[in-house]
């Protein structure tokens, strides 16, 4: 049986790919044709600063570039199942077309907080 080399932070041969994400995640789905990457990354940064790990393990960006997804800006919340029979719960927190515009971060943070940490004070965002 061959042993793996000891971890060395300067040797990529000892690096291990991260384990699959098991915790709560947010996905920001946006129209790339509309050039909304900066808005998506700004939203991502603000949410990550307000809800750092382990509250949210990952906030991913999902650029879209089809006729069907033109003008899309959605924010999804995925919460892992509390037991082994369910897989996970996906909740749409914001849709630009349904809501009539982009989210105000105060409102988006409140919606997210109410799902993952009810009662948490958001300071000036409350």
C-alpha positions in Angstrom: 0.0 0.0 0.0 1.5 3.3 -1.1 1.1 6.3 1.2 0.3 9.8 -0.1 3.1 12.3 0.5 2.6 14.6 3.5 0.8 17.8 2.8 3.1 20.6 1.6 1.5 24.0 1.0 4.1 24.6 -1.8 3.7 21.2 -3.5 0.6 20.9 -5.7 1.1 17.1 -5.8 -0.1 17.1 -2.1 -3.2 19.2 -2.7 -6.7 17.6 -2.3 -9.8 18.7 -4.2 -12.4 20.2 -1.8 -15.2 18.0 -0.6 -18.6 18.5 -2.2 -20.6 21.3 -0.5 -23.0 19.9 2.0 -24.3 23.1 3.6 -26.4 26.0 2.6 -25.7 27.7 -0.7 -26.8 30.7 -2.7 -26.8 30.7 -6.5 -27.0 34.0 -8.4 -28.3 33.3 -11.9 -27.9 36.2 -14.3 -28.0 37.2 -18.0 -24.4 37.5 -19.3 -25.7 39.2 -22.5 -26.9 42.0 -20.3 -23.5 42.4 -18.8 -24.7 41.9 -15.2 -21.6 40.2 -14.0 -20.6 43.2 -11.9 -24.0 43.4 -10.3 -23.9 39.7 -9.5 -20.4 39.8 -8.0 -21.4 42.9 -5.9 -24.5 41.0 -4.6 -22.3 37.9 -4.0 -19.8 40.0 -1.9 -22.5 41.7 0.1 -24.2 38.4 1.0 -21.0 36.7 1.9 -19.9 39.6 4.2 -23.3 39.5 5.9 -23.7 35.7 6.1 -20.1 34.2 6.3 -19.4 30.5 6.5 -20.7 28.4 8.0 -24.1 30.2 7.6 -23.6 30.0 3.8 -20.9 27.7 2.6 -20.9 28.9 -1.0 -22.3 31.7 -3.2 -22.0 30.7 -6.8 -22.5 32.8 -10.0 -24.3 31.2 -12.9 -24.1 33.2 -16.1 -26.7 32.5 -18.7 -26.5 33.3 -22.4 -29.6 32.1 -24.2 -32.8 33.7 -25.6 -34.8 32.0 -22.9 -32.6 33.5 -20.1 -32.3 37.0 -21.5 -32.8 39.6 -18.8 -32.6 37.1 -16.0 -31.4 37.9 -12.5 -32.4 35.4 -9.9 -31.2 34.6 -6.5 -31.7 31.0 -5.3 -31.2 29.6 -1.8 -30.5 25.9 -1.4 -30.7 24.4 2.1 -29.6 20.8 2.6 -32.2 18.3 3.9 -32.4 17.8 7.6 -32.8 14.0 7.1 -31.7 11.4 4.6 -35.0 11.0 2.8 -35.1 14.5 1.4 -32.3 15.8 -0.9 -32.5 19.6 -0.4 -34.8 22.6 -0.6 -34.4 25.2 -3.4 -36.1 28.6 -2.7 -36.3 31.5 -5.1 -35.4 34.6 -3.1 -35.5 37.1 -6.0 -36.4 37.3 -9.7 -35.8 40.6 -11.5 -38.8 40.1 -13.9 -41.3 39.1 -11.2 -40.2 41.8 -8.7 -39.9 44.5 -11.3 -36.2 45.3 -10.8 -33.0 44.3 -9.1 -33.0 43.6 -5.4 -32.2 46.2 -2.9 -29.6 44.5 -0.8 -31.5 45.4 2.4 -34.5 43.5 1.2 -32.6 40.5 -0.2 -30.6 40.2 3.0 -33.8 40.3 5.1 -35.4 37.5 2.9 -32.2 35.4 3.2 -31.9 36.0 6.9 -35.6 35.0 7.5 -34.9 31.6 5.8 -31.5 30.7 7.4 -31.3 32.6 10.7 -34.6 34.1 11.8 -34.1 36.7 14.5 -30.6 37.7 13.5 -30.0 41.4 13.6 -28.9 42.9 10.3 -27.9 46.2 11.8 -28.6 49.0 9.4 -30.3 46.6 7.0 -33.2 46.1 9.4 
